Amino acid sequence: MNFVVCDDNKNILEKLSASLENIFTKYNYDANVGFKTDDVESLLNYLDNNKVDVLFLDISLKGGKSGLDVASYFRKKNKNAYLIFTTGHLEFAMMAYKFKTFDYIAKPFTTERLEDTVIRLFEDIQGMPKKYLKIDNKNTIIDENAIEYIKRDGMKLVFHTSFHDYDTYSSFNKLQDTLPNHFFRCHKSYVININNIKNVDFVENRIYFDKGSFCEIGPKYKKSLMEVFKNYGLME
């Protein structure tokens, strides 16, 4: 789990990050603070280019954008990540919850209060339906929601996400039987995650994803794929 922390007070930023790392170690959670910053633009750049599972966000930030502005931007890109606000301005509490907020921690926070939030967060994760795919014998698992498409490349399968590619040797046909129902074959060499599609071009026969990545639509699969897209409301 990749945690990101943003606070314009550097002392609070360091204390919050260190406290989180101590909690991860204490409970043996598979998590780390992958990025911390007191700068809004640096945060936005990181959110654009990296997978984020949990965002701790101060509401009152310097630089022209508030934490609520950042939360609105973040939610448009990532609807499944956990969002936790930290602030000394209690009057913003109700406004913060409209962004599907997991928790709201008032400043100055205590380690006990932070620990309680992190424990509840991991309990929530463990109670969710299984959303991970095991792709090899080395126990490599991938969040299925992060997969944009799966490509057959010779004897290998390439699991493409917006932030990393994972290679493994496996049978394409065997894999299809294990995938959730929002994965569809669009080509003899591609299976797509329909939830991550950004655009479809049936003239060029291409399906586009985040950051300009794309895969081809095979003639054999085009008609059935168009029906699928109609059912999902992706095209008129």
C-alpha positions in Angstrom: 0.0 0.0 0.0 1.5 3.3 -1.1 0.7 6.2 1.3 1.1 9.8 0.3 1.2 12.7 2.8 0.8 16.4 2.1 1.0 19.1 4.7 2.3 22.7 4.4 3.7 22.5 7.9 7.1 20.7 7.6 7.2 19.7 11.2 3.7 18.1 11.1 4.6 16.5 7.7 7.7 14.8 9.2 5.8 13.8 12.4 2.9 12.3 10.5 5.1 10.4 8.0 7.3 9.0 10.8 4.2 8.0 12.9 2.7 6.2 9.9 5.9 4.2 9.3 6.1 3.3 13.0 2.5 2.0 12.9 3.3 -0.1 9.7 6.2 -1.7 11.5 4.3 -2.3 14.7 1.5 -4.2 13.0 3.5 -5.6 10.2 1.4 -3.9 7.6 2.6 -4.1 4.0 2.7 -0.4 3.4 5.1 2.6 3.2 5.0 6.4 2.8 6.0 6.5 -0.8 5.9 10.3 -1.0 5.6 13.3 1.3 5.5 16.9 0.4 4.5 20.4 1.6 4.1 21.6 -2.0 0.8 21.3 -3.9 2.3 21.3 -7.4 4.7 18.5 -6.5 1.8 16.5 -5.0 -0.3 17.0 -8.2 2.6 15.8 -10.3 3.0 12.7 -8.2 -0.7 11.9 -8.3 -0.6 12.1 -12.1 2.3 9.7 -12.5 2.0 7.2 -9.6 -0.3 4.6 -8.0 -1.7 6.0 -4.7 -3.6 3.8 -2.3 -4.0 6.3 0.6 -3.7 10.1 0.6 -3.3 12.0 3.9 -4.2 15.6 2.9 -4.1 18.9 4.9 -7.1 21.1 4.0 -5.4 24.4 4.5 -2.5 24.5 2.0 -0.3 27.3 0.6 0.0 28.0 -3.1 -3.5 29.0 -4.2 -5.1 25.5 -4.0 -6.8 24.1 -0.9 -6.8 20.5 0.2 -10.5 20.4 -1.0 -9.3 21.5 -4.5 -6.7 18.7 -4.5 -9.3 16.2 -3.3 -11.7 17.1 -6.1 -8.9 16.6 -8.7 -7.7 13.4 -7.1 -11.2 11.8 -7.0 -11.7 12.4 -10.7 -8.6 10.3 -11.3 -8.9 7.8 -8.5 -12.3 6.8 -7.2 -11.0 3.8 -5.1 -8.1 5.2 -3.0 -8.6 6.1 0.6 -8.7 9.8 1.4 -8.0 11.1 4.9 -8.0 14.8 5.8 -6.0 16.4 8.5 -6.6 20.0 9.6 -7.0 22.4 12.5 -10.0 24.0 10.8 -13.0 22.0 12.1 -15.4 24.1 10.0 -14.3 22.3 6.9 -15.2 18.8 8.2 -18.5 18.4 6.6 -17.3 19.8 3.2 -14.4 17.2 3.3 -16.7 14.2 3.5 -18.3 14.8 0.0 -15.1 13.5 -1.5 -15.7 9.9 -0.2 -13.5 10.6 2.8 -12.5 7.7 5.0 -11.6 9.8 8.0 -11.0 13.3 9.3 -8.3 13.8 11.8 -8.2 17.1 13.7 -4.9 18.8 14.5 -2.9 18.5 16.7 -3.3 14.8 16.1 -2.2 12.1 18.6 -0.4 8.9 17.8 -3.3 6.9 19.3 -5.8 8.7 17.1 -3.7 8.1 14.0 -3.1 4.5 14.9 -6.9 3.9 15.3 -7.5 5.3 11.8 -4.8 3.1 10.2 -6.1 0.0 11.9 -9.6 0.6 10.7 -8.3 1.3 7.2 -6.6 -2.1 7.0 -9.6 -3.8 8.6 -11.7 -2.3 5.8 -9.3 -3.5 3.2 -9.3 -7.0 4.5 -13.1 -7.1 4.6 -13.4 -6.1 0.9 -14.0 -8.7 -1.8 -10.8 -10.1 -3.3 -9.6 -7.8 -6.0 -6.1 -9.1 -6.6 -4.7 -11.5 -9.2 -1.8 -13.8 -8.5 0.1 -14.0 -11.8 3.0 -16.3 -11.1 4.6 -18.9 -8.8 6.6 -16.1 -7.0 3.4 -14.9 -5.3 3.3 -11.7 -7.4 -0.1 -10.1 -7.0 -1.6 -7.2 -8.9 -4.6 -5.1 -8.0 -7.0 -6.0 -10.8 -8.4 -2.5 -10.9 -4.9 -1.2 -11.9 -4.7 -3.4 -15.0 -5.4 -1.7 -18.3 -4.8 -4.6 -20.6 -3.0 -7.9 -20.8 -0.9 -8.7 -23.8 0.4 -12.0 -25.2 4.0 -11.5 -26.2 5.3 -14.8 -27.5 5.4 -17.2 -24.6 5.0 -14.3 -22.1 2.0 -12.4 -20.8 2.4 -8.7 -20.1 0.1 -7.2 -17.5 0.1 -3.5 -18.3 -0.8 -0.8 -15.7 -0.4 2.9 -15.9 2.7 2.8 -13.7 4.4 -0.6 -14.4 4.4 -3.7 -16.6 4.5 -7.2 -15.1 5.8 -10.1 -17.2 5.0 -13.8 -16.6 5.0 -17.1 -18.5 1.5 -18.4 -18.6 -1.3 -19.6 -20.9 -3.5 -16.8 -22.4 -6.5 -19.1 -22.7 -6.1 -20.4 -19.2 -5.8 -16.9 -17.8 -9.1 -15.8 -19.4 -11.0 -18.3 -17.3 -9.8 -16.7 -14.1 -10.4 -13.1 -14.9 -13.3 -11.0 -13.5 -16.2 -10.3 -15.8 -15.1 -6.7 -16.7 -12.1 -8.1 -18.7 -12.8 -8.8 -22.4 -10.9 -10.2 -25.3 -10.5 -7.5 -28.0 -7.8 -9.1 -30.1 -6.0 -12.4 -30.4 -3.2 -10.9 -28.4 -5.1 -8.5 -26.0 -7.5 -8.7 -23.1 -8.8 -5.3 -21.8 -10.1 -4.0 -18.5 -13.2 -2.2 -19.7 -13.2 -0.1 -16.5 -10.0 1.7 -17.4 -10.8 2.7 -21.0 -10.4 6.4 -21.8 -11.4 6.3 -25.5 -12.4 4.0 -28.3 -11.7 4.6 -32.0 -13.6 2.1 -34.2 -12.2 3.7 -37.4 -8.6 3.1 -36.4 -9.6 0.0 -34.4 -7.8 1.1 -31.2 -8.7 1.3 -27.5 -7.0 4.0 -25.5 -6.0 4.1 -21.9 -4.3 6.5 -19.5 -1.1 8.3 -20.7 -1.8 7.5 -24.3 -1.3 3.7 -24.1 -3.5 1.7 -26.4 -4.2 -1.8 -27.8 -5.6 -3.0 -31.1 -9.1 -4.3 -31.9 -9.1 -7.5 -34.0 -11.6 -7.9 -36.8 -12.8 -11.2 -35.2 -13.7 -9.4 -31.9 -15.0 -6.0 -33.2 -18.7 -6.8 -33.5 -19.0 -8.5 -30.1 -16.9 -5.7 -28.5 -19.2 -3.0 -29.8 -22.1 -4.9 -28.2 -20.3 -5.0 -24.9 -19.6 -1.2 -25.1 -23.2 -0.5 -25.8 -24.2 -2.5 -22.7 -21.7 -0.6 -20.6 -22.9 2.8 -22.0 -19.6 3.5 -23.6 -21.0 4.4 -27.0 -24.3 5.4 -28.5 
